[in-house]
């Protein structure tokens, strides 16, 4: 099975935005809730309070968390067996976000070795066609890697 084939059945979601972020959530068949948020870097660094019309062509940090049936929040692998559809949804969200907001940069991290490897493969496959390139893949702690994508 090809990577494109396993990433073509995303869950339903709707992108929303406020003054400093673009966000959405989706619920899996196992009732796990995933929150996906692109937070404006200048807001994180407390440099400025942008308005909604200023979200295009800015740098963002991508945050991705899950909330299980017991209301436990995590950024770790959930092991629900639904990883392909979850990543299909995340990729669809990222593609829509890029199309609508044309961010200058996107930053995100991976903590587990399997995620680091997967993210590198996804970046290699999808960044170029989306007109982005990997500009940074630096260690962020003992086990993590911080990735940076920049618009070409």
Number of C-alpha atoms within 10 A of each C-alpha: 5 6 12 11 10 14 18 15 15 19 17 12 15 10 14 11 14 13 15 21 19 20 21 15 21 19 17 15 9 11 11 19 18 22 17 20 22 23 23 25 20 16 15 13 8 9 9 12 13 15 10 13 8 12 22 13 14 15 22 26 20 19 15 18 16 21 17 16 11 7 10 9 15 13 13 13 13 13 7 11 9 12 14 16 17 20 18 20 22 22 17 19 22 18 15 14 16 20 11 13 14 19 21 16 22 23 20 17 21 20 18 14 12 10 16 19 11 13 17 13 13 14 16 13 13 15 18 13 9 16 13 21 18 18 13 13 17 12 14 13 9 7 11 17 21 16 22 20 22 17 19 12
